[in-house]
Amino acid sequence: MKRVRFTKAALREVDLAAAFHEGLGVESYERVDDAVANIRQNPEGYRKLHQDLRRCNLRQFTDWGLWFRLNRDHSMVVACLSGRRSPALAKDRATGVIPFPEP
């Protein structure tokens, strides 16, 4: 079981997602916790969407997902995005091409 780490930007997006869901903010955080547990259990169970970047959808908020990459000793979550946002944002963030814009 690997550790799961978040970039500062990804943590900020988790908070933005909870705020977006207004009255369901607590459930949003719980679904992120569930997704982290799933990533810990089987990080390679998620298919690669771009090079080594993978996405784990949030249960209940299936339009949202944690974008992550595998490292030797941990998984690194680089974004928490709505499916309505361009996946290019997560790809560019993961490669360090651009800072992540505010929604």
MMTF fields as JSON, N, C-alpha, C and O atoms, coordinates in Angstrom:
{
  "mmtfVersion": "1.0.0",
  "mmtfProducer": "UNKNOWN",
  "numBonds": 411,
  "numAtoms": 412,
  "numGroups": 103,
  "numChains": 1,
  "numModels": 1,
  "chainsPerModel": [1],
  "groupsPerChain": [103],
  "chainIdList": ["A"],
  "bondAtomList": [4, 2, 8, 6, 12, 10, 16, 14, 20, 18, 24, 22, 28, 26, 32, 30, 36, 34, 40, 38, 44, 42, 48, 46, 52, 50, 56, 54, 60, 58, 64, 62, 68, 66, 72, 70, 76, 74, 80, 78, 84, 82, 88, 86, 92, 90, 96, 94, 100, 98, 104, 102, 108, 106, 112, 110, 116, 114, 120, 118, 124, 122, 128, 126, 132, 130, 136, 134, 140, 138, 144, 142, 148, 146, 152, 150, 156, 154, 160, 158, 164, 162, 168, 166, 172, 170, 176, 174, 180, 178, 184, 182, 188, 186, 192, 190, 196, 194, 200, 198, 204, 202, 208, 206, 212, 210, 216, 214, 220, 218, 224, 222, 228, 226, 232, 230, 236, 234, 240, 238, 244, 242, 248, 246, 252, 250, 256, 254, 260, 258, 264, 262, 268, 266, 272, 270, 276, 274, 280, 278, 284, 282, 288, 286, 292, 290, 296, 294, 300, 298, 304, 302, 308, 306, 312, 310, 316, 314, 320, 318, 324, 322, 328, 326, 332, 330, 336, 334, 340, 338, 344, 342, 348, 346, 352, 350, 356, 354, 360, 358, 364, 362, 368, 366, 372, 370, 376, 374, 380, 378, 384, 382, 388, 386, 392, 390, 396, 394, 400, 398, 404, 402, 408, 406],
  "bondOrderList": [1, 1, 1, 1, 1, 1, 1, 1, 1, 1, 1, 1, 1, 1, 1, 1, 1, 1, 1, 1, 1, 1, 1, 1, 1, 1, 1, 1, 1, 1, 1, 1, 1, 1, 1, 1, 1, 1, 1, 1, 1, 1, 1, 1, 1, 1, 1, 1, 1, 1, 1, 1, 1, 1, 1, 1, 1, 1, 1, 1, 1, 1, 1, 1, 1, 1, 1, 1, 1, 1, 1, 1, 1, 1, 1, 1, 1, 1, 1, 1, 1, 1, 1, 1, 1, 1, 1, 1, 1, 1, 1, 1, 1, 1, 1, 1, 1, 1, 1, 1, 1, 1],
  "groupList": [{"groupName": "MET", "atomNameList": ["N", "CA", "C", "O"], "elementList": ["N", "C", "C", "O"], "formalChargeList": [0, 0, 0, 0], "bondAtomList": [1, 0, 2, 1, 3, 2], "bondOrderList": [1, 1, 2], "singleLetterCode": "M", "chemCompType": "L-PEPTIDE LINKING"}, {"groupName": "LYS", "atomNameList": ["N", "CA", "C", "O"], "elementList": ["N", "C", "C", "O"], "formalChargeList": [0, 0, 0, 0], "bondAtomList": [1, 0, 2, 1, 3, 2], "bondOrderList": [1, 1, 2], "singleLetterCode": "K", "chemCompType": "L-PEPTIDE LINKING"}, {"groupName": "ARG", "atomNameList": ["N", "CA", "C", "O"], "elementList": ["N", "C", "C", "O"], "formalChargeList": [0, 0, 0, 0], "bondAtomList": [1, 0, 2, 1, 3, 2], "bondOrderList": [1, 1, 2], "singleLetterCode": "R", "chemCompType": "L-PEPTIDE LINKING"}, {"groupName": "VAL", "atomNameList": ["N", "CA", "C", "O"], "elementList": ["N", "C", "C", "O"], "formalChargeList": [0, 0, 0, 0], "bondAtomList": [1, 0, 2, 1, 3, 2], "bondOrderList": [1, 1, 2], "singleLetterCode": "V", "chemCompType": "L-PEPTIDE LINKING"}, {"groupName": "PHE", "atomNameList": ["N", "CA", "C", "O"], "elementList": ["N", "C", "C", "O"], "formalChargeList": [0, 0, 0, 0], "bondAtomList": [1, 0, 2, 1, 3, 2], "bondOrderList": [1, 1, 2], "singleLetterCode": "F", "chemCompType": "L-PEPTIDE LINKING"}, {"groupName": "THR", "atomNameList": ["N", "CA", "C", "O"], "elementList": ["N", "C", "C", "O"], "formalChargeList": [0, 0, 0, 0], "bondAtomList": [1, 0, 2, 1, 3, 2], "bondOrderList": [1, 1, 2], "singleLetterCode": "T", "chemCompType": "L-PEPTIDE LINKING"}, {"groupName": "ALA", "atomNameList": ["N", "CA", "C", "O"], "elementList": ["N", "C", "C", "O"], "formalChargeList": [0, 0, 0, 0], "bondAtomList": [1, 0, 2, 1, 3, 2], "bondOrderList": [1, 1, 2], "singleLetterCode": "A", "chemCompType": "L-PEPTIDE LINKING"}, {"groupName": "LEU", "atomNameList": ["N", "CA", "C", "O"], "elementList": ["N", "C", "C", "O"], "formalChargeList": [0, 0, 0, 0], "bondAtomList": [1, 0, 2, 1, 3, 2], "bondOrderList": [1, 1, 2], "singleLetterCode": "L", "chemCompType": "L-PEPTIDE LINKING"}, {"groupName": "GLU", "atomNameList": ["N", "CA", "C", "O"], "elementList": ["N", "C", "C", "O"], "formalChargeList": [0, 0, 0, 0], "bondAtomList": [1, 0, 2, 1, 3, 2], "bondOrderList": [1, 1, 2], "singleLetterCode": "E", "chemCompType": "L-PEPTIDE LINKING"}, {"groupName": "ASP", "atomNameList": ["N", "CA", "C", "O"], "elementList": ["N", "C", "C", "O"], "formalChargeList": [0, 0, 0, 0], "bondAtomList": [1, 0, 2, 1, 3, 2], "bondOrderList": [1, 1, 2], "singleLetterCode": "D", "chemCompType": "L-PEPTIDE LINKING"}, {"groupName": "HIS", "atomNameList": ["N", "CA", "C", "O"], "elementList": ["N", "C", "C", "O"], "formalChargeList": [0, 0, 0, 0], "bondAtomList": [1, 0, 2, 1, 3, 2], "bondOrderList": [1, 1, 2], "singleLetterCode": "H", "chemCompType": "L-PEPTIDE LINKING"}, {"groupName": "GLY", "atomNameList": ["N", "CA", "C", "O"], "elementList": ["N", "C", "C", "O"], "formalChargeList": [0, 0, 0, 0], "bondAtomList": [1, 0, 2, 1, 3, 2], "bondOrderList": [1, 1, 2], "singleLetterCode": "G", "chemCompType": "PEPTIDE LINKING"}, {"groupName": "SER", "atomNameList": ["N", "CA", "C", "O"], "elementList": ["N", "C", "C", "O"], "formalChargeList": [0, 0, 0, 0], "bondAtomList": [1, 0, 2, 1, 3, 2], "bondOrderList": [1, 1, 2], "singleLetterCode": "S", "chemCompType": "L-PEPTIDE LINKING"}, {"groupName": "TYR", "atomNameList": ["N", "CA", "C", "O"], "elementList": ["N", "C", "C", "O"], "formalChargeList": [0, 0, 0, 0], "bondAtomList": [1, 0, 2, 1, 3, 2], "bondOrderList": [1, 1, 2], "singleLetterCode": "Y", "chemCompType": "L-PEPTIDE LINKING"}, {"groupName": "ASN", "atomNameList": ["N", "CA", "C", "O"], "elementList": ["N", "C", "C", "O"], "formalChargeList": [0, 0, 0, 0], "bondAtomList": [1, 0, 2, 1, 3, 2], "bondOrderList": [1, 1, 2], "singleLetterCode": "N", "chemCompType": "L-PEPTIDE LINKING"}, {"groupName": "ILE", "atomNameList": ["N", "CA", "C", "O"], "elementList": ["N", "C", "C", "O"], "formalChargeList": [0, 0, 0, 0], "bondAtomList": [1, 0, 2, 1, 3, 2], "bondOrderList": [1, 1, 2], "singleLetterCode": "I", "chemCompType": "L-PEPTIDE LINKING"}, {"groupName": "GLN", "atomNameList": ["N", "CA", "C", "O"], "elementList": ["N", "C", "C", "O"], "formalChargeList": [0, 0, 0, 0], "bondAtomList": [1, 0, 2, 1, 3, 2], "bondOrderList": [1, 1, 2], "singleLetterCode": "Q", "chemCompType": "L-PEPTIDE LINKING"}, {"groupName": "PRO", "atomNameList": ["N", "CA", "C", "O"], "elementList": ["N", "C", "C", "O"], "formalChargeList": [0, 0, 0, 0], "bondAtomList": [1, 0, 2, 1, 3, 2], "bondOrderList": [1, 1, 2], "singleLetterCode": "P", "chemCompType": "L-PEPTIDE LINKING"}, {"groupName": "CYS", "atomNameList": ["N", "CA", "C", "O"], "elementList": ["N", "C", "C", "O"], "formalChargeList": [0, 0, 0, 0], "bondAtomList": [1, 0, 2, 1, 3, 2], "bondOrderList": [1, 1, 2], "singleLetterCode": "C", "chemCompType": "L-PEPTIDE LINKING"}, {"groupName": "TRP", "atomNameList": ["N", "CA", "C", "O"], "elementList": ["N", "C", "C", "O"], "formalChargeList": [0, 0, 0, 0], "bondAtomList": [1, 0, 2, 1, 3, 2], "bondOrderList": [1, 1, 2], "singleLetterCode": "W", "chemCompType": "L-PEPTIDE LINKING"}],
  "groupTypeList": [0, 1, 2, 3, 2, 4, 5, 1, 6, 6, 7, 2, 8, 3, 9, 7, 6, 6, 6, 4, 10, 8, 11, 7, 11, 3, 8, 12, 13, 8, 2, 3, 9, 9, 6, 3, 6, 14, 15, 2, 16, 14, 17, 8, 11, 13, 2, 1, 7, 10, 16, 9, 7, 2, 2, 18, 14, 7, 2, 16, 4, 5, 9, 19, 11, 7, 19, 4, 2, 7, 14, 2, 9, 10, 12, 0, 3, 3, 6, 18, 7, 12, 11, 2, 2, 12, 17, 6, 7, 6, 1, 9, 2, 6, 5, 11, 3, 15, 17, 4, 17, 8, 17],
  "groupIdList": [1, 2, 3, 4, 5, 6, 7, 8, 9, 10, 11, 12, 13, 14, 15, 16, 17, 18, 19, 20, 21, 22, 23, 24, 25, 26, 27, 28, 29, 30, 31, 32, 33, 34, 35, 36, 37, 38, 39, 40, 41, 42, 43, 44, 45, 46, 47, 48, 49, 50, 51, 52, 53, 54, 55, 56, 57, 58, 59, 60, 61, 62, 63, 64, 65, 66, 67, 68, 69, 70, 71, 72, 73, 74, 75, 76, 77, 78, 79, 80, 81, 82, 83, 84, 85, 86, 87, 88, 89, 90, 91, 92, 93, 94, 95, 96, 97, 98, 99, 100, 101, 102, 103],
  "secStructList": [7, 7, 3, 3, 3, 3, 7, 2, 2, 2, 2, 2, 2, 2, 2, 2, 2, 2, 2, 2, 6, 4, 4, 4, 2, 2, 2, 2, 2, 2, 2, 2, 2, 2, 2, 2, 2, 2, 2, 2, 2, 7, 4, 4, 4, 1, 7, 3, 3, 3, 6, 6, 3, 3, 3, 3, 3, 7, 1, 1, 7, 6, 6, 3, 3, 3, 3, 3, 3, 3, 7, 1, 1, 3, 3, 3, 3, 3, 3, 3, 3, 3, 6, 6, 1, 7, 2, 2, 2, 2, 2, 2, 2, 2, 2, 6, 1, 1, 7, 7, 7, 7, 7],
  "xCoordList": [0.848, 0.0, 0.896, 1.724, 0.716, 1.525, 0.855, -0.363, 1.684, 1.142, 0.603, 1.015, -0.316, -0.868, -0.587, -0.964, 0.075, 0.379, -0.359, -0.731, -0.568, -1.244, -0.308, 0.43, -0.347, 0.322, -0.516, -1.692, 0.08, -0.677, -1.852, -2.94, -1.628, -2.703, -3.848, -5.015, -3.528, -4.57, -5.376, -6.596, -4.702, -5.422, -6.365, -7.486, -5.909, -6.76, -7.989, -9.094, -7.784, -8.903, -9.89, -11.089, -9.414, -10.316, -11.225, -12.428, -10.646, -11.445, -12.428, -13.573, -11.987, -12.869, -14.016, -15.148, -13.717, -14.762, -15.799, -17.0, -15.335, -16.264, -17.125, -18.325, -16.528, -17.292, -18.297, -19.415, -17.899, -18.777, -20.02, -21.113, -19.859, -20.978, -21.813, -22.718, -21.521, -22.263, -22.672, -21.82, -23.921, -24.421, -23.873, -24.11, -23.145, -22.598, -21.083, -20.41, -20.55, -19.107, -18.49, -17.425, -19.16, -18.637, -18.588, -17.601, -19.657, -19.683, -18.591, -18.003, -18.326, -17.267, -15.917, -15.161, -15.616, -14.361, -14.326, -13.278, -15.465, -15.511, -15.242, -14.562, -15.771, -15.53, -14.062, -13.515, -13.431, -11.991, -11.234, -10.312, -11.613, -10.978, -11.153, -10.22, -12.355, -12.605, -11.708, -11.142, -11.584, -10.746, -9.288, -8.587, -8.829, -7.451, -7.242, -6.215, -8.21, -8.105, -8.044, -7.281, -8.844, -8.831, -7.493, -6.969, -6.952, -5.653, -4.579, -3.705, -4.641, -3.677, -3.739, -2.713, -4.956, -5.161, -4.627, -3.951, -4.94, -4.607, -4.345, -5.157, -3.239, -2.979, -2.851, -3.181, -2.38, -2.222, -3.533, -3.583, -4.59, -5.902, -6.595, -7.656, -6.014, -6.583, -5.762, -4.532, -6.458, -5.728, -5.035, -5.457, -3.975, -3.227, -4.013, -4.449, -4.191, -4.917, -3.966, -4.281, -2.823, -1.812, -0.463, -0.206, 0.396, 1.68, 1.458, 0.865, 1.911, 1.72, 0.64, 0.558, -0.18, -1.228, -2.511, -2.978, -3.077, -4.285, -5.373, -5.096, -6.615, -7.733, -8.574, -8.913, -8.905, -9.807, -11.05, -10.972, -12.187, -13.422, -13.904, -13.685, -14.568, -15.127, -16.529, -17.39, -16.75, -18.079, -19.054, -18.692, -20.236, -21.303, -21.117, -22.102, -19.891, -19.592, -18.787, -17.648, -19.386, -18.647, -18.091, -17.23, -18.568, -18.02, -16.653, -15.902, -16.335, -15.081, -14.106, -14.51, -12.829, -11.841, -10.511, -10.192, -9.744, -8.382, -7.441, -7.446, -6.644, -5.64, -4.334, -3.895, -3.715, -2.511, -1.51, -1.833, -0.296, 0.768, 1.443, 1.452, 2.004, 2.691, 4.17, 4.815, 4.688, 6.123, 6.551, 5.708, 7.826, 8.286, 7.653, 7.205, 7.611, 7.149, 5.818, 5.35, 5.2, 3.918, 3.195, 3.773, 1.934, 1.152, 1.021, 0.825, 1.127, 1.039, -0.196, -0.293, -1.146, -2.337, -1.946, -1.496, -2.126, -1.729, -2.924, -2.758, -4.143, -5.322, -6.584, -6.655, -7.57, -8.927, -9.82, -10.098, -10.263, -10.968, -12.362, -12.628, -13.235, -14.522, -14.287, -13.387, -15.088, -14.993, -15.354, -15.103, -15.936, -16.282, -15.067, -15.092, -14.014, -12.775, -11.947, -12.083, -11.12, -10.282, -9.237, -8.548, -9.113, -8.073, -6.671, -5.697, -6.574, -5.266, -4.713, -3.497, -5.588, -5.128, -4.352, -3.285, -4.892, -4.198, -2.908, -1.889, -2.942, -1.76, -0.651, 0.502, -1.013, -0.011, 0.529, 1.722, -0.343, 0.097, 1.063, 2.079, 0.753, 1.591, 2.975, 3.959, 3.043, 4.343, 5.045, 6.179, 4.363, 4.964, 4.969, 5.709, 4.153, 4.152, 3.543, 4.105, 2.408, 1.723, 1.269, 0.989, 1.192, 0.527, -0.966, -1.488, -1.637, -3.035, -3.877, -3.789, -4.702, -5.527, -6.677, -7.142, -7.117, -8.283, -9.517, -9.596, -10.49, -11.723, -12.579, -13.646],
  "yCoordList": [-1.175, 0.0, 1.241, 1.424, 2.084, 3.288, 4.483, 4.529, 5.436, 6.693, 7.521, 7.354, 8.408, 9.327, 10.736, 11.108, 11.507, 12.897, 13.815, 13.41, 15.058, 16.067, 17.251, 17.64, 17.813, 19.091, 20.156, 19.934, 21.296, 22.384, 22.813, 23.093, 22.863, 23.262, 22.249, 22.638, 20.961, 19.938, 20.04, 19.875, 20.312, 20.499, 21.691, 21.642, 22.751, 23.932, 23.581, 24.048, 22.76, 22.363, 21.462, 21.52, 20.638, 19.812, 20.738, 20.499, 21.791, 22.763, 23.496, 23.733, 23.852, 24.527, 23.609, 24.06, 22.33, 21.372, 21.255, 21.215, 21.199, 21.117, 22.376, 22.294, 23.527, 24.778, 24.795, 25.289, 24.262, 24.206, 23.384, 23.714, 22.326, 21.447, 21.963, 21.273, 23.147, 23.868, 22.981, 22.642, 22.598, 21.842, 20.428, 19.734, 19.998, 18.648, 18.652, 17.692, 19.715, 19.839, 18.711, 18.203, 18.315, 17.227, 15.933, 15.2, 15.658, 14.454, 14.515, 13.492, 15.701, 15.86, 15.453, 14.718, 15.924, 15.533, 14.023, 13.389, 13.459, 12.021, 11.227, 10.201, 11.691, 11.0, 11.115, 10.198, 12.242, 12.378, 11.376, 10.717, 11.256, 10.263, 8.847, 8.044, 8.541, 7.225, 7.002, 5.922, 8.032, 7.922, 7.711, 6.924, 8.408, 8.228, 6.791, 6.182, 6.25, 4.858, 3.903, 2.937, 4.169, 3.326, 3.428, 2.424, 4.622, 4.803, 4.066, 3.427, 4.152, 3.435, 1.926, 1.258, 1.416, -0.028, -0.538, -1.565, 0.191, -0.312, 0.838, 1.087, 1.533, 2.689, 2.324, 3.131, 1.129, 0.725, 0.239, -0.095, 0.196, -0.208, 0.869, 0.627, 2.036, 3.146, 3.302, 3.349, 3.382, 3.417, 4.756, 5.787, 4.711, 5.916, 6.708, 6.16, 7.999, 8.854, 9.713, 10.106, 9.99, 10.769, 10.427, 10.736, 9.792, 9.309, 8.528, 7.45, 9.028, 8.29, 8.893, 8.557, 9.767, 10.449, 9.629, 9.205, 9.41, 8.599, 9.418, 10.459, 8.935, 9.643, 8.651, 7.57, 9.05, 8.276, 9.135, 10.185, 8.697, 9.459, 9.403, 8.42, 10.481, 10.536, 9.935, 10.373, 8.941, 8.341, 9.418, 10.249, 9.413, 10.372, 11.647, 12.247, 12.067, 13.246, 12.768, 13.188, 11.891, 11.17, 12.074, 11.654, 13.291, 14.223, 14.743, 15.307, 14.562, 15.036, 13.886, 12.738, 14.195, 13.145, 13.671, 14.849, 12.779, 13.078, 12.6, 11.423, 13.508, 13.176, 12.939, 13.783, 11.788, 11.443, 10.716, 10.216, 10.673, 9.904, 9.041, 9.366, 7.946, 7.021, 7.359, 7.591, 7.383, 7.488, 6.188, 5.348, 6.013, 4.743, 4.437, 3.315, 5.42, 5.142, 5.799, 5.653, 6.518, 7.151, 7.523, 7.488, 7.875, 8.44, 9.926, 10.332, 10.744, 12.193, 12.701, 12.589, 13.264, 13.864, 15.269, 16.095, 15.522, 16.814, 17.715, 18.92, 17.141, 17.967, 17.272, 16.045, 18.084, 17.629, 18.445, 19.615, 17.818, 18.555, 18.013, 16.82, 18.91, 18.523, 18.015, 18.487, 17.069, 16.561, 17.609, 17.421, 18.701, 19.787, 20.641, 21.407, 20.495, 21.218, 20.404, 19.183, 21.05, 20.373, 19.5, 19.963, 18.232, 17.381, 17.896, 17.505, 18.762, 19.346, 20.129, 20.241, 20.671, 21.408, 20.492, 20.859, 19.3, 18.348, 17.872, 17.724, 17.632, 17.175, 18.213, 17.891, 19.464, 20.532, 20.738, 20.98, 20.643, 20.801, 19.687, 19.937, 18.461, 17.317, 17.416, 16.943, 18.026, 18.164, 19.46, 19.704, 20.297, 21.538, 22.63, 23.606, 22.479, 23.442, 24.764, 25.824, 24.716, 25.951, 25.835, 24.733, 26.952, 26.918, 26.732, 27.109, 26.162, 25.867, 27.115, 27.747, 27.498, 28.702, 28.499, 27.379, 29.579, 29.524, 29.223, 29.672, 28.475, 28.185, 29.423, 29.361],
  "zCoordList": [0.0, 0.0, 0.0, 0.892, -1.009, -1.148, -0.486, -0.313, -0.125, 0.402, -0.756, -1.904, -0.44, -1.43, -0.939, 0.172, -1.776, -1.451, -2.415, -3.516, -1.986, -2.806, -3.017, -2.112, -4.208, -4.413, -3.711, -3.423, -3.44, -2.8, -3.668, -3.163, -4.962, -5.879, -5.854, -5.892, -5.79, -5.744, -4.449, -4.463, -3.335, -2.07, -2.147, -1.639, -2.78, -2.941, -3.788, -3.514, -4.81, -5.663, -4.937, -5.21, -4.026, -3.22, -2.406, -2.301, -1.833, -1.08, -1.994, -1.61, -3.193, -4.148, -4.576, -4.748, -4.744, -5.113, -3.994, -4.261, -2.744, -1.608, -1.547, -1.282, -1.787, -1.782, -2.94, -2.79, -4.075, -5.246, -4.939, -5.399, -4.172, -3.855, -2.692, -2.222, -2.235, -1.198, -0.026, 0.795, 0.082, 1.229, 1.324, 2.313, 0.307, 0.295, 0.478, 0.103, 1.048, 1.214, 2.019, 1.669, 3.104, 3.936, 3.121, 3.172, 2.371, 1.542, 0.473, 0.123, -0.036, -1.034, -0.45, -1.086, 0.749, 1.415, 1.692, 1.565, 2.067, 2.328, 1.056, 1.102, -0.087, -1.35, -1.771, -2.383, -1.442, -1.704, -0.839, -1.32, 0.43, 1.311, 0.76, 0.796, 0.25, -0.346, -1.561, -1.735, -2.399, -3.603, -3.222, -3.858, -2.19, -1.721, -1.252, -1.551, -0.52, -0.061, -1.251, -1.234, -2.279, -3.476, -4.214, -4.697, -4.297, -4.946, -4.158, -4.743, -2.831, -1.985, -2.238, -2.372, -2.298, -2.466, -3.804, -3.861, -4.88, -6.211, -7.178, -8.069, -7.021, -7.884, -9.358, -10.227, -9.644, -11.037, -11.644, -12.828, -10.843, -11.33, -12.146, -12.722, -12.199, -12.968, -14.237, -14.2, -15.351, -16.615, -16.821, -16.298, -17.586, -17.916, -18.949, -19.961, -18.69, -19.618, -20.447, -21.57, -19.886, -20.595, -19.985, -18.822, -20.765, -20.276, -18.989, -19.035, -17.84, -16.587, -15.702, -14.52, -16.244, -15.483, -15.497, -16.554, -14.307, -14.146, -13.458, -12.862, -13.547, -12.909, -12.121, -12.604, -10.885, -10.037, -9.815, -9.178, -10.333, -10.175, -8.731, -8.023, -8.309, -6.966, -6.984, -7.748, -6.147, -6.025, -5.545, -4.712, -6.042, -5.747, -6.557, -6.987, -6.772, -7.588, -8.789, -8.991, -9.582, -10.619, -11.712, -12.484, -11.782, -12.758, -12.288, -13.084, -11.026, -10.445, -10.289, -10.1, -10.369, -10.202, -9.708, -9.864, -9.112, -8.687, -9.788, -10.148, -10.315, -11.314, -10.573, -9.793, -10.817, -10.069, -10.942, -12.02, -10.448, -11.101, -10.057, -8.869, -10.512, -9.615, -9.551, -10.573, -8.352, -8.115, -7.455, -7.14, -7.247, -6.677, -5.327, -5.092, -4.443, -3.079, -2.72, -1.59, -3.655, -3.362, -4.655, -5.742, -4.513, -5.608, -5.332, -4.187, -6.377, -6.228, -6.961, -8.183, -6.201, -6.791, -7.251, -6.456, -8.547, -9.105, -9.372, -9.567, -9.385, -9.654, -9.163, -9.095, -8.826, -8.529, -9.458, -9.198, -10.541, -11.586, -11.85, -11.697, -12.244, -12.781, -14.204, -14.897, -14.623, -15.983, -17.019, -18.209, -16.578, -17.497, -17.855, -18.818, -17.07, -17.352, -18.322, -18.388, -19.049, -20.03, -19.34, -18.431, -19.767, -19.182, -19.503, -18.859, -20.486, -20.82, -19.629, -19.478, -18.788, -17.611, -16.668, -16.176, -16.418, -15.54, -16.197, -15.523, -17.496, -18.218, -18.152, -17.866, -18.422, -18.388, -16.981, -16.797, -15.995, -14.608, -14.234, -13.586, -14.638, -14.294, -14.922, -14.354, -16.083, -16.745, -16.363, -16.775, -15.57, -15.124, -16.181, -16.056, -17.222, -18.31, -17.875, -18.151, -17.203, -16.794, -15.357, -14.884, -14.652, -13.345, -13.577, -14.626, -12.617, -12.781, -12.584, -11.531, -13.577, -13.449, -12.474, -12.263, -11.897, -11.004, -11.838, -12.982, -11.308, -12.07, -12.229, -12.839]
}
